[in-house]
Amino acid sequence: MAFSLLDRQSAIDPDSPGHVPAHFHAGFQFSNLQFQYPTANSPTFNGDFNLEGYAGQSLAIVGPSGSGKSTVIALLQRWYDANGGHALIGGVSIRDYALSAGLRSHMSLVGQEPVLFDMSIAENIAWGSEFSATIEQITDAAKQADVHDFVMTLPDGYNTRVGDKGGHLSGGQKQRVAMARALIRSPKLLLLDEATSALDSTSEVEVQRAIDRAARGRTTVTIAHRLSTVKNVDRIVVVNEGRIVEAGKHEELMQMRGIYADMCRQQNL
Ligand SMILES: Nc1ncnc2c1ncn2[C@@H]1O[C@H](COP(=O)(O)OP(=O)(O)OP(=O)(O)O)[C@@H](O)[C@H]1O
């Protein structure tokens, strides 16, 4: 279940004080994790959830609907606190970071539905840097997200207004502007929750190309139902009933002939 950044309600004060690391180390570790949503009747993770994300590597989390994939991202961003076990980033408990300055400023999320504002393309991208970016930084982020060439075809270039909710742009163009917005702050941790799942296959290829490039050498967590989009990540984990049941590269998981291989077969991969 993917929630957009703007829709989230969290009990945690974004200005809460805490650790502001000089160098944010994006490797993370969940061990014996327990977590239950405040309004849920049963836990999502029951103390048997163990997951490590290695710094500089791309990780994909796959598994059945409702298995807790998006919850991992919500916990990394500290929209909620774990109820038990350990949730660490860079060896530090997630709850010990200063929420905005220490934690969230080092990560970017790209979700299924990009939230663009009725402003120019430049402003929509600069939003990711809290409007502190120069035009060079904006164009650089746009190039990384493979949207610069498209922007250059527009009569007003970066000054083009995208319309209400980005309505003047196609789904793929919107998503690449959202990628540029995510990349402008050079996030140490890039979180992608079904970032290509709402796109047609041509747009999916374009956005996926930008994602693959952005993920190179960066700690990245990808959630995707379409397994073709995660074949090339460094490590895939399969979550089921609150725990990781398989982990490895695509080829290794295929050889296991387990849940992942079954899911691939269902998708004709
Ligand atoms: N805000 C919330 N409040 C209460 N329960 C929630 C909330 N978000 C998710 N859940 C529940 O927690 C469990 C895990 O949800 P999560 O969204 O992490 O699963 P998912 O694997 O990402 O699913 P999907 O593939 O459908 O997106 C589900 O049972 C879901 O109903």
The ligand as an ORCA input file, in Angstrom:
! r2SCAN-3c Opt
* xyz 0 1
  N      -1.477      3.191      7.801
  C      -1.837      1.943      8.107
  N      -2.639      1.704      9.160
  C      -3.008      0.446      9.496
  N      -2.588     -0.663      8.849
  C      -1.781     -0.488      7.789
  C      -1.366      0.814      7.362
  N      -0.561      0.660      6.293
  C      -0.487     -0.660      6.061
  N      -1.210     -1.348      6.954
  C      -1.318     -2.831      7.043
  O      -0.017     -3.353      7.303
  C       0.220     -4.512      6.513
  C       1.421     -4.288      5.629
  O       1.116     -3.267      4.707
  P       2.137     -2.750      3.603
  O       1.505     -1.592      2.940
  O       3.474     -2.565      4.187
  O       2.188     -4.022      2.609
  P       2.801     -4.138      1.159
  O       3.544     -5.415      1.143
  O       3.540     -2.902      0.803
  O       1.479     -4.274      0.277
  P       1.183     -3.857     -1.234
  O       2.015     -4.772     -2.080
  O      -0.279     -4.134     -1.376
  O       1.532     -2.424     -1.399
  C      -1.072     -4.787      5.768
  O      -1.807     -5.714      6.506
  C      -1.763     -3.434      5.735
  O      -3.153     -3.581      5.688
*
